Every structure is written in C-alpha cells, then in structure tokens.
Amino acid sequence: MAVAISNIDSRTEDTWGRQRIRIVEVTFDDSYPTGGESLTPNDVALADIVFVAASPDASPYSVRYDFTDTNLVVFEEDDTEVSNGTDLSSLKVRLLIVGR
C-alpha cells in the first residue's frame, strides 16, 4: 500500500528564493513496509527534495525522510524503526518540504 498525500491549502505552493516549498499532510496505511513508505519529488510536484521537516505531533512516533531511498521512515520512541506490517493508518503527519 502507499501513503496518501494532500496539500494543506493552495498557499503551500510558494517559493523561498530559488527553492519551492510544500506543506502536505501524509496519512499512512495499515501495513508499514520495512525501510519506509515512498515519497518521491514527483509525489509533491517537485524536481528534487532538499529538506523535509515532520511535525512533532506524530507521537509516539517520529518520522524522518531518507534522501537516498526517497522514503518516509517511521521510528518508535526508542529510535528503532517501526516493524514491518505495523498498522499506522491512524498516523497523520504534516511535512514541510523544500525542493526545486
């Protein structure tokens, strides 16, 4: 399965100098895959992604972007990745994404 991505509002398509920004809400699904859920630049209408910040209200999880594999990786409070197949369908995270 895949994450659902939605823009928070139309004003999130903005620029900072030469960078473009997106603020999106990501809803995870009921079967988290080891290594994370795919989030490519194309998913958020960018050519590349240079920075991602996740909202801190994802407790008890933290979400980080893996730039090498272009995945959103979810971690438990003890900083270990969530187990393969975990139901994260109740997890929604807002992301600030900077790219080109």
DAMO-V407959 format. One record per pair of residues at least 24 apart in sequence whose C-alpha atoms are under 6 Angstrom apart, sorted by the first residue. I is the first residue (numbers start at 1). J is the second residue. D is the distance in whole Angstrom. If there is no record, write none. Layout:
i->I j->J d->D
i->I j->J d->D
This chain:
i->3 j->27 d->6
i->3 j->28 d->5
i->3 j->29 d->6
i->19 j->99 d->5
i->19 j->100 d->5
i->20 j->98 d->6
i->20 j->99 d->5
i->20 j->100 d->5
i->21 j->97 d->6
i->21 j->98 d->5
i->22 j->96 d->6
i->22 j->97 d->5
i->23 j->95 d->6
i->23 j->96 d->5
i->24 j->94 d->6
i->24 j->95 d->5
i->25 j->93 d->6
i->25 j->94 d->4
i->26 j->92 d->5
i->26 j->93 d->5
i->27 j->91 d->6
i->27 j->92 d->4
i->28 j->88 d->6
i->28 j->89 d->5
i->28 j->91 d->6
i->29 j->88 d->6
i->29 j->89 d->4
i->30 j->87 d->4
i->30 j->88 d->5
i->30 j->89 d->5
i->31 j->85 d->4
i->31 j->86 d->5
i->31 j->87 d->5
i->32 j->84 d->6
i->32 j->85 d->5
i->32 j->86 d->5
i->33 j->84 d->5
i->33 j->85 d->6
i->34 j->84 d->5
i->36 j->71 d->5
i->36 j->72 d->5
i->36 j->73 d->4
i->37 j->71 d->5
i->37 j->72 d->5
i->38 j->71 d->4
i->39 j->70 d->6
i->39 j->71 d->5
i->40 j->70 d->6
i->46 j->100 d->6
i->47 j->100 d->5
i->48 j->99 d->5
i->48 j->100 d->5
i->49 j->98 d->6
i->49 j->99 d->4
i->50 j->98 d->6
i->50 j->99 d->5
i->51 j->97 d->6
i->51 j->98 d->5
i->52 j->96 d->6
i->52 j->97 d->5
i->53 j->95 d->6
i->53 j->96 d->5
i->54 j->94 d->6
i->54 j->95 d->5
i->55 j->94 d->5
